[in-house]
């Protein structure tokens, strides 16, 4: 029989487990969802099919219409499934924090509602955490599936390789154990794998929850975690990442959303670190300058437009002669066709 509780922050909590004393689980798997009932069932089924059985699922419905129901999630996810329903859509950072607040497991995992857990993922994570007591956070590598899988896999493999190249890495027991350089490596680029954390409860208490000031809160959290706890990355993809024209990673034409995601994350990090660590704040500004320049360059290359705002911000955060060179070439390329047109009149 289902139990209905009223959450102090205004969410309704439904649990399918109504009998006996509840003991702490090994894993709490938080699944945020919004208006994707069909793929949510697939995600929950991928959890239920795991051979490792010591887990709970916390589905956080961020105001779906129609709402997700307790019967819907328990049918797909099994009796260890809770449902938390927000009355209105509050955004991904709040959803992530809601799930974390209700997680009782030793280790908290995030799985998007359109993704899947790979076969044997929980058993492998359990082994990793038991063998490496010093590791607080294990990022789960991903493998894409869907209409845009080939390009997405190529991009992510390249992005992960770039991170590993910048970091002191120890390869052990199917993990890449990452050194302190991870902070700067992730400022340069945050692959999707680093947005899929499995984290001990003790680390959440140190690093804190997700930043409400950025919609891309898992990226920002990953950078913070790299400065406050020991982190690793699985060699094997433990999450299957759906790229089927449902997000900006899947659609090349939406590349600007990706560029803005990077900038939003860096700005959120700057606001946090400029109050507590001047050196890290300086390094973040350096990367902000690079990110704004990269945005201007890509827009010019793809759309033929000159993004003067991004060029100006690039110079403000990291003064560099390249900005003047880019601006001069852009003006020159704009004036040349016009001059030729005049000569031909």
C-alpha positions, 0 to 999 in steps of 0.5 A, spaced: 500 500 500 502 506 498 503 512 503 502 519 502 506 524 506 506 532 506 513 535 505 515 541 508 518 544 502 511 543 499 512 537 495 508 530 495 512 524 497 509 517 495 512 511 497 511 504 495 514 501 501 509 501 507 511 496 512 517 495 517 523 499 519 526 502 513 534 501 513 539 505 509 540 503 502 547 502 499 545 506 493 539 512 492 538 513 485 535 520 483 531 520 477 529 527 475 523 528 470 518 533 466 513 530 461 517 524 459 513 519 461 515 513 456 522 514 457 522 515 464 519 508 464 525 505 460 530 509 465 526 505 471 526 499 468 534 499 467 534 500 474 530 494 476 533 490 471 540 490 475 542 484 479 545 488 485 539 489 489 540 494 495 538 500 492 532 505 492 529 510 487 527 517 488 523 520 482 522 527 482 517 530 478 518 537 476 511 539 475 509 534 469 502 535 466 499 530 466 503 528 473 507 522 474 503 517 478 506 512 484 503 506 480 506 508 474 513 509 477 512 502 482 510 498 476 516 500 472 521 501 478 519 496 483 517 497 490 523 501 492 521 507 488 519 513 491 515 519 488 516 526 489 511 531 486 513 539 485 506 543 484 510 547 479 516 547 475 522 549 479 528 547 474 533 542 474 538 545 480 532 545 485 529 538 482 536 535 484 537 538 491 530 535 492 532 528 490 538 529 494 534 531 501 530 525 500 536 520 499 537 515 504 543 511 501 550 511 502 551 513 495 547 517 491 547 517 483 543 521 478 540 518 472 536 523 467 529 520 465 531 519 458 537 515 460 539 508 462 543 504 467 548 500 463 547 492 465 551 491 471 552 498 473 550 498 480 555 492 482 561 495 478 560 501 482 559 498 489 566 494 487 569 500 486 567 504 492 569 498 496 576 497 493 577 505 494 575 507 500 579 514 499 574 516 493 568 520 494 566 521 487 566 517 481 563 520 475 560 515 470 562 514 463 557 514 458 555 511 451 550 515 447 545 511 443 539 514 438 539 518 432 545 522 433 549 517 437 555 516 432 557 524 432 556 524 440 560 518 442 566 521 438 565 528 441 565 525 448 571 520 447 575 526 445 572 531 450 574 525 456 581 524 452 582 532 453 581 532 460 585 525 462 591 529 458 591 535 462 590 531 469 595 526 473 591 519 472 592 513 475 589 507 472 586 502 477 581 497 477 577 499 471 577 506 474 581 513 472 583 516 479 584 523 477 589 528 480 588 535 483 589 538 476 582 536 474 579 543 477 583 546 471 581 541 466 574 541 467 574 549 467 577 548 460 571 543 458 566 539 462 564 532 458 557 529 459 561 523 463 562 528 469 555 530 469 553 523 471 556 523 479 555 517 484 557 520 490 558 518 498 553 522 503 560 524 506 562 528 500 555 531 499 556 534 506 563 537 504 561 539 497 554 541 498 548 541 493 547 544 487 547 551 485 540 554 484 544 560 480 545 556 474 541 551 470 547 547 468 548 545 476 551 538 475 557 541 471 558 547 476 558 541 482 563 537 478 568 543 478 567 544 485 567 537 487 574 536 484 577 541 489 574 538 495 574 531 494 577 525 491 574 523 484 575 518 479 572 516 472 569 509 470 573 506 464 567 503 462 560 506 460 555 505 466 550 510 463 547 510 456 546 517 454 540 518 449 541 523 444 535 523 439 534 530 438 531 531 445 537 536 447 542 541 444 547 536 444 543 532 439 542 537 434 548 541 431 543 547 430 543 548 437 550 549 438 549 556 441 545 553 447 552 549 448 556 555 448 552 559 453 551 553 458 559 553 458 559 560 460 553 560 465 557 555 469 563 559 469 560 565 471 556 561 477 563 558 479 566 565 479 561 568 483 562 562 488 570 562 488 572 570 488 569 570 495 574 564 498 579 563 493 583 569 489 587 564 485 582 559 483 577 566 481 583 568 477 583 561 473 576 561 472 576 568 469 582 566 464 577 560 462 571 565 461 576 569 456 577 563 452 570 561 452 567 568 450 573 568 445 571 561 443 563 563 442 565 569 438 569 564 433 564 559 432 559 564 431 563 567 426 565 560 423 558 557 422 553 563 421 558 568 419 556 573 424 561 577 428 559 577 436 562 583 438 559 582 445 563 576 446 569 579 443 568 585 448 567 580 454 573 576 452 578 581 452 575 584 459 576 577 462 582 575 459 586 581 455 589 578 449 592 581 442 588 575 439 581 579 440 584 585 436 586 580 431 580 577 430 576 583 430 580 586 425 580 580 420 572 580 421 572 588 419 576 586 413 572 581 411 566 585 412 568 591 408 572 587 402 565 585 399 562 591 399 568 595 396 568 590 390 561 591 389 562 599 389 567 598 384 563 594 379 557 599 379 
